[in-house]
Structures are given as C-alpha cells and as structure tokens.
Amino acid sequence: MAEDYERTAVSPAEASDFDTDGTRSERTLIDILDELTQIVTEAKNVPLSSSIVVNRTEVLDLLETARAIAPEQLLAADSMLADAHAMHDSVRDDSQRRLAQAQAKSEELAAEAKKKFDDLISQAQDKADGIIARAREEANRLVAQDSVTQAAKAEAKKIVDFAQAKAQKVATGANQYSDSMLENLGGQLVLLQDHIDDLLQQIDAGRNVLAERSLKQERSKDRDAQRDAKNSGDGEHTNRSRRHKTRE
C-alpha cells in the first residue's frame, strides 16, 4: 500500500528549485501548506477507522522544505514590513512638513488679510468722519437760515391759503350762477315748449279748416257742373222742339 503513494523525494535544499514533478519553480511557504492540505485531503482512509494513509517521506520532505524556506520568506516579509514602515514614516514626515508649510502660508495670508482689513476700516472711518463733519457744517448753516426760511414759509402759506379761499369762493359763486342760469333756462324751455305745442295745435286746426273749405269748394264745383250740364241738355231739347214745329 505504501508503494502506491511513493513519490520522488528531493532534499530540502532542492525544494526551492524543483517541484514534485521535477519542474524547476520558486515555492513559497503557502504553496507547501497547500500541497500538504491536498495530500491529506486526497489520502485513502484506513478501513473501519478515521485514520488515513500518507507517504511519510513525502510529508517529511515538505515539512523540511517549509522549515528551510520559512526564514528566508520571514526575512523578506520583515524587509517588506520595514520598507512599509519607512515609507509610512516618509509620508508622515512629508505630510507634517506640508502641513507646517500650509499653516505658515495660512498664517501669512491671514496676517496680510487682517492688515488690509484694518486699512480699509481706517479709510472708511476717516471718510465717515469727513462726511459727519460736512453734515454738521451744513446743519449749522441751515439752522442759521431757519428763521428766514420759517418766515418765508409762513408768508407763502398765507398767500396760498388766501388764493385757495378766493378760488373756492369764485368756484362756489360760479356754481351758484350756473345753477341759477340753468334753472331759468329750463323754465324758459318749458314755456317755449308749451308755446310750440299751442302753435302746432293752431296749425293743425287751420289745416283742418282749409281741408273742409277745399272739400266744400270741390263739392260746390261739382254741383255747378251738374247744373250746367242739366241746363245745357234742357236747352238743346227746347231747340229741337222749336225746329220741329217750324217744319210742320
């Protein structure tokens, strides 16, 4: 049974140069642990037991190889860790240096900004003081002229009040006169309308009289014509009778 699991054994010194199939390779501690796990996983079970059958020589060789290469890889890991710490320290120092430079620049800019701000405040204060001074001078000048201004305002108010009162009086009189004139004109228009109505009635009555008179004249003419026609017919008859008698 042991012969079924025999493999070509290599010395620990050669373990880093050759794989189990004779191929040269760089084996790591993780590779050896994976290979041991594979051997245990693929090993045959002992009947009626939880034990397994493995090749002792192969396992021991792998363990020796792991023991041989572990220090080298640990040293490599320590070297990488040292490099990482060195890089970390370098980055930290560079960050601190940049932070110090930024703080110094920030303080410089802050000082410069404060100086400019103080200069602006000083200029604004000076300008405000000048404006206040000129305002006070103007106020004093206006106070000196206040008495004259007040008198002129009072006189102007009197003139305006008098003008407004006079304009109101004139407007009131004009309105009253207009109302009176309009009232008189309304009365005259009523009388004129009554007179016109009377004239229209008289005209209608005259037209009626003329129409009746014309009708009577027409009727009289008709009667006269009828009478004349009758008289003419009677005369003609008389003349015929006379001529007849003469012939006899």
HELIX and SHEET records of a PDB file:
HELIX    1   1 ALA A    2  TYR A    5  5                                   4    
HELIX    2   2 PRO A   12  GLU A   14  5                                   3    
HELIX    3   3 LEU A   29  GLU A   42  1                                  14    
HELIX    4   4 ARG A   56  ALA A  144  1                                  89    
HELIX    5   5 ASP A  146  ARG A  247  1                                 102    
SHEET    1   A 2 LYS A  44  ASN A  45  0                                        
SHEET    2   A 2 ILE A  52  VAL A  53 -1                                        
END                                                                             
